Structures are given as C-alpha cells and as structure tokens.
Amino acid sequence: MSTPTPALSRPDYQLPRSHAAFVRASRVIPGGVNSPARAFGAVGGEPPFMARAAGAYLWDIDGHQYVDLIGSWGPMILGHGHPRVKQAVAESLETGTSFGAPTERESEIAETVVQAVPSIEMVRFVSSGTEAAMSAVRLARGVTGREKIIKMRGHYHGHVDALLVQAGSAATTLGTPNSPGVTRGAAADTLLVPFNDAGAVAEILRAYPDQIAAVLLEPVAGNMGLVPPRPGYLEQLRDLTSKAGVLLFFDEVMTGFRVAYGGAQERFGITPDLTALGKIVGGGLPAAAYGAASKLMEFVSPAGPIYQAGTLSGNPLAMAAGHTTLKILRDESPYEKLENLTARLEAGLNRAARDAGVPHVVQRVGSMITLFFHDGPIWDYEDACRSDTKLFGRFFWEMLARGVYLPCSQFEAAFVSAAHTEADIDHVCTAAAESLKAVRS
C-alpha cells in the first residue's frame, strides 16, 4: 500500500461527489450524519464520504486517499481489514448473524477479557459504549443503594441522560454539553468536579457522606482531546474511594486494549471496581462490555436483581471480530511498535508547530495523541476549552488536502494503528509542517 503523496493543495481539494452525498443524506438523516462526531461542525464545511478502507488508509468517493488517524474513533488498532479479523467474521457469517441464544464464542471472548483486564472477574457484553456506561452506573447504584455519582467535567460516557452533563466529545464541539431533553431530575444526582483535582473529589465525598455510589472517569481523557492523569492522581482517587466505600469506575471504552493490553489500569497500576470497555473489544463491529469482580457482577440479572438486557448483545459477528482482535493483540503484542510510532508522530508535530511559531502542546499516552493549539499543558476541561479552535479548523482542512484524516475537532484524540508505518508517520509530520506554514502565512 503506497503512502498518499502530498500533491494536493487546498484550491485543488474538491469533493463534488461527497457534496452530493451529503445533500442527499441531509434530506433523510439529521445533519446528514448518524453521529455528531462525524459532522464537521467544529471545522466548517462538509465531510468527505468514504468508499473503502484498508490498513492505515481511507479512500473517499471523490478518489482521495488519506492516512487515517482516527481508526473509526479508536477500534481499528490493527488497521482496517486485518486478514484474520475478516476471516473470522466471514466464517461466523456462514453460521448465522444472530441467534437470540447463547453461543460458545461469547464465553471465549469473556474468558479472554477476564484474563487481560486486572479488575474484571466477570463481564457482560452489550452493543455500545453508551450501554456499557449506563449499565455499570446502574450496577453501582444498585449495589451500594446510593444515588449520586461524581463525574469529571469534559469526560464523555455516551449519550446517557445522567452522564450528558458537561460532557466532552461532540457535545463540546457543538456547544451542547447539557442537551435539551435531559431533565433536571436525570442530571440532579450527577456531581461535577474538574479532572485531575483529587481535592475536589475529596470535598464532594465529605459534603455527601454515604450518598455517592461511584466516581466515574476516563483514566486517560480522550473526549476533550488527549489529557493524561497527573502523576499520583489515580492513586489518590483509589485511596479516597476505598476509604469512603465508594466504587471507582474507569470508563476504558477508549483506553481498553489501547494504551496497554490490560488498558489504563494495567499501564498505571490502579485497579478500579468497575470497568467499561468498547471500541477495540468489538474489533470494528458494534460491541462493548462492562465488568467487575464476581461479587459485584452477580448482582446483574438473571444472577441478581439489577436488570439489563439487549437483543443483539454478544452478537456472533461482533464477538468473532473482537475475540480475534484481542488474540492478535495478546499474541503479537504490537504495543512497543505503537509507542515508537506515536512518539515519532509526537516529535514531528512538536517540531512542525515550533518551526511555524504556533503556541501548542502535544499530549500523548501510548498510541493516543492530540496536538492542542494552546500555550502550555492541558490538565482539565477548562484548559482544553482555551485552545485556539479556529486555528485547529484551518489546520484540519490543510491536513485533509494533504492526505491526512484527523479527528474533525480539537476535542478528540487521534489514534495510531499497528498498520501505520514510519513512512506514514513521516508523511503526516511533513503535511503538518506545510499546513502550519500555510495557516500562518
């Protein structure tokens, strides 16, 4: 597979077929997209419509080729169309697409997850990260008999009413962190604190004794751009919650199997009480999961009284794709390669922004990365919101014209896959240098 050549300049970058597709979609789909994250509200214009993907690349219906740095927003850690994953899905397809009955494949992937993730002894599969977060919060409330949860500002846990309060992701981009339709009652028991401020969590725990069911967070934030935990912060949360009898809930929908095989909890050595997984666990098909120690998960129906169900949960195609992906990650362990490639990208983006004289910071954990147009490190939602989003929008389009597909928002992390090569990364860095010079001229 050849790396896209940076032959396109902005005036030559045209999307007539994508424009027609967008007009058509807008007639029958709100905003022309089925998820706001795919809209270009933060950067202006209309999105290219994709025709196909392979390895580290995407092709749009207008014939442009891109180095893909979103990887379907995280799941494609092996790249698009890995032969073994495709074969597993094809074989599963031959036996049926959905049974509404148990399959051995569900137990196989569940065993693999339990072996990989430190906090999980039992796991329940669902169809989306939203379902996983919603179900785990219900479990936390049901087990503890408490109603309130603590959430970090700017962290996104799906479009659950109670969690769509000062959320990141497209909610930040579109300026609707508190969505119409979310009632005061639904959000009343969600208590907000800044990320990376353990003192604020301690204060809330003191203010609401015996009322907090769980502290919920992305251990590495990816939905307000990539924001790592401060050194010692996760350890402080573990200590505070343990002393208060509160469950510590890691949303590892992004970080699970991404920043390490066992997720952020393996990378940082902190074991939460509850974990949500998604994206990679489905291998590119719709699947997610939540899990915990057996003593907690046995409260979930039908073993216990806390109800949660789903017709397509444990779908055989998704289980085949997810299980095969996890086995490849376990057996081939591409994590050193991912670290090296993403460190190379980090260095190149820093160099490009520095040479262009642009205030910036590049933040990275493993193969997740964000170039912020912000002078100094980003530690919380308020820091992220002070980034130069107009500059990001111009930079985004210059990069697209040079064959690089970035997240279409300053407030989303980019992802490197095992299918990327050093040549791909060098192309991105060259494109970044050219793009930043263009937007500064």
C-alpha positions in Angstrom: 0.0 0.0 0.0 1.5 3.3 -1.0 1.6 6.3 1.2 -0.5 9.2 -0.1 1.6 11.8 -1.9 1.2 15.4 -0.6 0.4 16.6 -4.1 -2.9 18.2 -3.3 -3.1 21.9 -2.4 -6.1 23.5 -0.8 -7.5 25.1 -4.0 -7.3 21.7 -5.8 -9.1 19.8 -3.0 -12.6 19.3 -4.3 -15.4 17.0 -3.0 -18.2 17.1 -5.6 -19.4 13.6 -5.1 -19.2 13.9 -1.3 -21.1 17.2 -1.5 -23.9 15.4 -3.5 -23.9 12.5 -1.0 -24.1 15.0 1.9 -27.0 16.8 0.4 -28.8 13.5 -0.2 -28.1 12.4 3.4 -29.2 15.7 4.9 -32.7 15.1 3.5 -33.3 11.9 5.5 -30.7 11.9 8.3 -30.4 14.7 10.9 -27.4 16.9 9.9 -26.6 14.3 7.2 -24.7 12.1 9.7 -25.6 9.3 12.2 -23.3 10.6 14.9 -22.4 14.2 15.6 -18.7 13.2 15.9 -18.8 12.7 12.1 -20.1 16.2 11.4 -17.7 19.0 10.6 -19.3 21.5 13.0 -16.0 22.3 14.6 -14.1 22.8 11.4 -16.7 24.0 9.0 -17.6 22.6 5.6 -18.9 19.1 4.8 -17.4 15.7 5.5 -15.9 13.6 2.8 -17.9 10.3 2.3 -15.8 7.2 2.5 -15.7 4.5 -0.1 -13.3 2.0 1.5 -10.5 1.4 3.9 -7.5 -0.9 4.1 -4.6 -1.0 6.6 -3.8 2.6 7.6 -5.7 4.2 4.8 -9.1 5.6 3.8 -10.4 6.5 0.3 -13.3 8.9 -0.2 -15.8 8.6 -3.0 -14.1 11.5 -4.8 -10.9 9.4 -5.1 -8.7 11.0 -2.4 -6.5 8.7 -0.3 -5.8 9.5 3.4 -3.5 8.3 6.2 -6.2 7.6 8.7 -5.6 8.8 12.3 -9.0 8.2 13.7 -9.3 4.5 13.1 -13.1 4.6 13.3 -12.6 6.6 16.5 -10.3 4.0 18.1 -11.4 0.4 17.4 -9.0 -0.2 14.4 -5.8 -0.7 16.4 -4.7 -3.4 13.9 -5.7 -1.2 11.0 -8.6 -1.7 8.6 -9.4 -5.1 7.2 -6.9 -7.2 9.1 -6.9 -10.6 7.2 -7.5 -12.7 10.3 -10.3 -10.5 11.6 -12.0 -10.6 8.2 -11.7 -14.3 8.0 -13.2 -14.7 11.5 -16.2 -12.6 10.6 -16.7 -14.4 7.3 -16.6 -17.8 9.0 -19.1 -16.6 11.6 -21.3 -15.1 8.9 -21.6 -18.6 7.4 -23.2 -19.9 10.6 -25.7 -17.1 11.1 -25.8 -13.4 12.0 -27.8 -13.5 15.3 -29.5 -16.2 17.3 -31.0 -14.6 20.4 -29.5 -17.5 22.2 -26.1 -18.2 23.9 -23.0 -19.1 21.9 -19.6 -20.5 22.9 -18.0 -17.5 21.2 -19.4 -15.3 24.0 -17.7 -17.4 26.7 -14.4 -17.4 24.7 -14.1 -13.7 24.4 -15.3 -13.2 28.0 -12.5 -15.5 29.2 -10.0 -13.5 27.2 -11.2 -10.2 28.7 -11.1 -11.6 32.2 -7.5 -12.8 31.7 -6.5 -9.4 30.3 -8.1 -6.8 32.5 -7.0 -6.6 36.1 -10.3 -5.5 37.6 -12.6 -7.9 35.8 -13.6 -11.4 37.0 -17.0 -11.4 35.2 -18.1 -9.4 32.2 -21.4 -8.6 30.4 -21.3 -7.8 26.7 -23.5 -5.0 25.2 -23.7 -3.2 21.9 -22.3 0.2 22.6 -20.1 2.2 25.0 -23.2 4.2 26.0 -24.9 0.9 27.1 -21.8 -0.2 29.0 -21.5 3.1 30.9 -25.3 3.3 31.6 -25.4 -0.3 32.8 -22.4 0.0 35.0 -23.7 3.1 36.7 -27.0 1.3 37.4 -25.0 -1.5 38.9 -23.0 0.9 41.1 -26.2 2.4 42.3 -28.0 -0.9 42.8 -25.1 -2.5 44.7 -24.4 0.5 47.0 -28.0 1.6 47.5 -26.8 5.2 46.8 -28.0 7.5 44.0 -25.3 10.1 43.4 -22.2 9.8 41.2 -19.2 12.0 40.7 -18.3 12.8 37.1 -15.3 14.7 35.7 -16.0 17.9 33.6 -15.3 17.2 29.9 -15.4 13.4 30.2 -17.8 11.7 27.8 -19.5 8.4 28.8 -22.0 8.1 26.0 -25.4 9.9 25.5 -27.0 8.7 28.7 -29.1 11.4 30.2 -27.5 11.4 33.6 -24.0 11.5 32.1 -24.5 14.1 29.3 -23.6 16.9 31.7 -20.6 19.0 30.8 -19.6 16.1 28.5 -16.7 16.2 26.1 -16.7 14.8 22.5 -19.2 16.3 20.1 -21.1 17.8 23.0 -18.2 20.2 23.5 -17.7 20.8 19.8 -21.4 21.5 19.1 -21.8 23.7 22.2 -24.4 21.5 23.8 -22.8 19.8 26.8 -26.2 20.0 28.5 -28.5 18.6 25.8 -32.2 19.7 25.5 -34.3 16.7 26.5 -32.1 15.9 29.5 -34.3 16.7 32.5 -33.1 18.3 35.7 -34.1 15.2 37.6 -31.9 13.0 35.3 -28.9 15.1 36.0 -29.6 16.0 39.6 -27.6 13.2 41.1 -24.5 13.8 38.8 -22.0 15.8 40.7 -19.3 17.5 38.7 -15.6 18.1 39.5 -12.6 19.1 37.4 -10.4 16.2 36.1 -7.0 15.9 37.8 -8.2 17.6 41.0 -8.3 14.9 43.7 -9.0 17.7 46.3 -12.4 18.5 44.6 -13.4 14.8 44.8 -12.4 14.7 48.5 -14.6 17.8 49.1 -17.6 16.2 47.4 -17.2 13.0 49.3 -17.2 14.9 52.6 -20.2 17.0 51.5 -22.3 14.0 50.7 -21.4 11.2 53.2 -22.8 7.8 52.4 -24.6 9.2 49.3 -22.0 8.6 46.5 -22.3 5.4 44.6 -19.3 5.8 42.3 -16.6 8.1 41.0 -16.7 7.9 37.2 -13.9 8.9 34.8 -11.8 8.2 31.8 -8.5 7.3 33.3 -6.9 9.0 30.3 -9.3 11.5 28.8 -9.8 11.2 25.1 -13.0 13.2 24.5 -11.7 16.7 25.3 -8.5 15.9 23.3 -5.9 13.6 24.9 -5.5 14.6 28.6 -3.4 12.3 30.8 -3.9 11.9 34.6 -1.4 13.9 36.7 1.2 11.8 38.4 -0.4 10.3 41.5 -4.0 11.4 40.7 -5.4 7.9 40.0 -3.7 6.6 43.2 -5.4 9.4 45.2 -8.8 8.5 43.7 -8.3 4.9 44.6 -7.4 5.8 48.1 -10.3 8.3 48.6 -12.9 6.0 47.2 -11.7 3.0 49.1 -11.9 4.9 52.4 -15.4 6.3 51.6 -16.8 2.9 50.5 -17.4 4.4 47.0 -16.9 2.4 43.8 -14.1 3.6 41.4 -15.4 3.3 37.8 -12.9 3.5 34.9 -14.5 4.2 31.5 -12.0 2.4 29.3 -14.0 2.4 26.2 -11.1 4.2 24.5 -8.1 3.1 26.6 -9.0 -0.5 27.0 -6.6 -2.7 25.0 -5.3 0.6 23.5 -2.8 2.1 26.0 -1.8 -1.4 27.1 -3.3 -4.8 26.6 -4.9 -4.6 30.0 -5.9 -1.0 29.5 -5.1 2.1 31.5 -5.5 0.1 34.8 -2.6 -2.1 33.7 -0.5 0.9 32.4 -0.9 2.9 35.6 -1.2 0.0 38.1 -4.5 1.1 39.5 -7.4 -1.4 39.8 -10.9 0.1 39.7 -14.0 -1.5 41.0 -15.9 -1.2 37.7 -14.7 -1.0 34.1 -16.5 -0.2 30.9 -14.9 -1.4 27.6 -15.8 -0.7 24.0 -14.3 0.1 20.6 -11.3 -2.4 20.4 -13.3 -5.1 22.2 -15.6 -5.3 19.2 -12.8 -5.4 16.6 -14.6 -2.8 14.5 -18.1 -4.1 14.9 -20.6 -2.8 17.4 -19.8 -4.3 20.8 -18.9 -3.1 24.3 -18.8 -4.5 27.8 -18.7 -3.8 31.5 -17.2 -5.9 34.1 -16.0 -6.1 37.8 -15.3 -8.6 40.5 -17.7 -11.5 40.6 -19.2 -10.3 43.9 -20.5 -7.2 42.0 -21.4 -8.7 38.7 -23.5 -11.4 40.4 -26.0 -8.6 41.1 -26.7 -8.4 37.4 -29.8 -10.1 36.1 -30.5 -13.0 35.8 -28.0 -13.9 38.5 -29.2 -10.9 40.6 -31.9 -8.2 40.8 -30.3 -5.4 38.7 -31.8 -5.6 35.3 -30.0 -5.1 32.0 -30.7 -6.8 28.6 -30.1 -6.4 24.9 -31.4 -8.4 21.9 -28.1 -8.1 20.0 -25.7 -8.3 23.0 -23.0 -10.8 22.3 -23.7 -10.7 18.5 -21.7 -13.6 16.9 -20.2 -11.4 14.2 -19.0 -8.8 16.7 -17.8 -11.5 19.1 -15.8 -13.1 16.3 -14.2 -9.8 15.3 -13.5 -8.7 18.9 -12.1 -12.1 20.0 -9.8 -12.4 17.1 -8.5 -8.8 17.6 -7.8 -9.5 21.2 -6.0 -12.7 20.5 -3.8 -10.9 17.9 -3.0 -8.2 20.4 -2.2 -10.8 23.1 -0.1 -13.0 20.9 1.7 -10.4 18.8 1.8 -7.5 21.3 2.2 -4.5 18.9 2.4 -2.1 21.8 6.1 -1.3 21.6 5.7 -0.6 17.9 2.7 1.6 18.7 4.6 3.5 21.3 7.5 4.1 18.9 5.3 5.2 16.0 3.3 7.6 18.1 6.4 9.0 19.8 7.7 9.7 16.3 4.5 11.5 15.5 4.7 13.5 18.7 8.2 14.6 17.9 7.2 15.6 14.3 4.2 17.6 15.4 6.1 19.4 18.0 8.8 20.2 15.5 6.3 21.4 12.9 4.4 23.7 15.3 7.6 25.0 16.9 9.1 25.9 13.5 5.8 27.6 12.5 5.9 29.7 15.7 2.5 28.3 16.8 1.6 28.2 20.5 1.0 24.5 21.1 1.4 21.4 23.2 1.4 17.8 22.1 0.0 15.3 24.6 0.3 11.5 24.2 -0.4 8.3 26.2 0.6 5.2 24.2 -1.0 5.4 20.7 -3.4 8.2 21.6 -2.3 11.7 20.8 -3.6 15.3 20.4 -1.9 18.5 19.1 -3.5 21.3 21.1 -3.2 24.9 19.9 -2.7 26.0 23.5 0.3 27.5 25.1 1.1 25.0 27.9 -0.1 21.7 29.1 -3.8 20.7 29.2 -4.9 19.2 32.5 -8.6 19.7 32.6 -11.7 20.7 30.6 -11.2 24.4 31.2 -7.6 24.2 29.9 -8.9 22.4 26.8 -11.6 24.9 26.1 -9.0 27.7 25.9 -7.4 26.1 22.8 -7.4 28.0 19.5 -10.2 26.1 17.8 -10.3 28.5 14.8 -6.6 27.7 14.1 -7.4 24.0 14.5 -10.1 24.3 11.9 -7.8 25.8 9.3 -5.1 23.3 10.1 -7.6 20.4 9.8 -8.5 21.4 6.2 -4.9 21.9 5.2 -4.1 18.4 6.5 -7.1 16.9 4.8 -5.9 18.4 1.5 -2.5 16.8 2.0 -3.9 13.3 2.5 -4.2 13.2 6.4 -7.5 12.3 8.0 -7.5 13.8 11.5 -10.3 14.0 14.1 -12.6 16.9 13.0 -12.4 18.6 16.4 -9.7 19.9 18.7 -11.6 18.0 21.4 -10.9 14.5 20.1 -7.9 12.3 20.4 -6.2 10.8 17.3 -5.1 7.2 17.2 -2.2 5.4 15.6 -2.6 1.8 14.5 -0.2 -1.2 14.1 -0.8 -0.9 10.3 0.9 2.5 10.1 4.5 2.7 9.0 7.3 5.1 9.7 6.7 6.4 6.2 3.1 7.1 7.0 4.1 9.0 10.2 6.7 11.0 8.3 4.1 11.9 5.7 1.8 13.2 8.5 4.7 15.2 10.0 5.6 16.8 6.7 2.0 17.6 6.0 1.7 19.2 9.4 4.8 21.4 8.8 3.3 22.5 5.4 -0.1 23.0 6.8 1.0 25.2 9.7 3.1 27.3 7.4 0.1 27.7 5.2 -2.3 28.8 8.0 0.3 31.2 9.4 1.0 32.9 6.1 
